[in-house]
């Protein structure tokens, strides 16, 4: 992604590029952190920063969700929640849509969880007891 700066909106100066090559980037701000997601070779990775212009930090685990989550996009979900949507390929450019709730940890890193409103209702859990044979 290119980073250009102008003082007069007529003359532009190119700065150091933002992050790494990839496809279909997604940027969002959440609770003081800035996030940049990009797909590359079938996975979505992300970087975090305090500013849109960096410096961008790579989290220890920068894989967002799992392999084959293509073209991931995020959106607000209510007041304080966020969801992400991606598609999982099935041997080509078709597949299944995947929805996850985005979880933000105290250090700004991200995780994901099932969206409770989209989970199927099931019966009460069955408690299993184990016996040593």
N, C-alpha and C positions, 0 to 999 in steps of 0.2 A: 504494500500500500504506500502510495506516495505521500509526502508531507511537504506542502508548499506554504510559504509565508509571504504576506504582502502588507505594506504599510498604507498603500493608497488604492488598493483593489484593482490597479492597472498593471503594476509591475510585480512579478512573482519570482521568488527565489526558492529553489528546491533545497530542502534540508535532508538529513539522513532519513532513509526509508523507515517506515514503522513496521517492525517485527519481521516475519519470514514469509516466503511465498506460500500460497495456499489457494483455496477456492471458496467462494461464497462467504466472505467474512461477516461477522455480526459483532456489533459494538453496543455496550450498554453501561449505564452508571447505576450503582446500587449501594446505598448506605455509605457514601464517601469513596467507594472504590470504582475504578474504571476497568472494564473487561473487554478483551478482544479475543474472539473465537474465530477459528478458521479450520476448514476441512482440508486434510492432506492425506492422500493414499488411504482413504476409507475410514479415517478416524477424525474426531474433532478435538483439537487441543486449544488451550487458552493461556493468556498472559494477564497479569494484573498490574495496575499502576494507580498512583494517587492523582494522575493527570492524564488527559487525552494524549499528551505529547511525550509521555514516558517520564522516567525510564521504566520500561516494561520488565517485569520480573517473571521468571518461569517458576511456577510452583513445583515442589518436589514431585508431585504427581500432577502432570498437566493434561492428562487424558480426561476428557469430560464425557462421562458415561462409559461406553464400551466400543469395541471395534464395530465397524460397519454402520455407525450412526452418521449418515450423510446429511449435509446441508442443514446443520442444526441452527435453529433460530430461537430467540428468547422473547418473551412478552410478559408484561405485568399481569398479575392475576390477583385481583382484589387490591386492598390497601398496601399490604406489606409482603406479598408473595410474588413469585415469578415462576413461569413454566417454560419449558423448552420443548420444541417439536423437531423431530428428525424423521428420516425414513431409513429403514433397514433394507438394503438391496437384496434382490433374489436373482443373482446371476445376471445383472444388467441394471438398467435404469428404471426398474420397477421394484415394488416391494411393499412393505407395510409401514404405516405411520406409527411413530412412537411418541408418547407424551410422558414427561417426567416433571416433577416439581424440582425447582432449583433450590438447593440448600446452601446458605452462605455461612461459613464458619467464622469465628472471631478474628482469625488472622487474614481474612479476605479470600481464602481458598474456597472452592466450590465443590459441591457434591450434588447428588440427585436422589430422589425418592419417588415412590409411587404417589400419584395424586389421589388422596382419599375419596374425593368426589367422583372419581372415575373408576374406583375399584368395585368389583362385583361383590354384592353381599353374599356371605356364606353363613352356614350354621355356626353355632358356638364351637370353639376349638375342642378337639378331642385330646384328653390327657392320656399319655401313654406311660405305662410303667415297664421298666426293664428288669429282667431277672437274670442273674448270673447262672449260666448253664454248666 
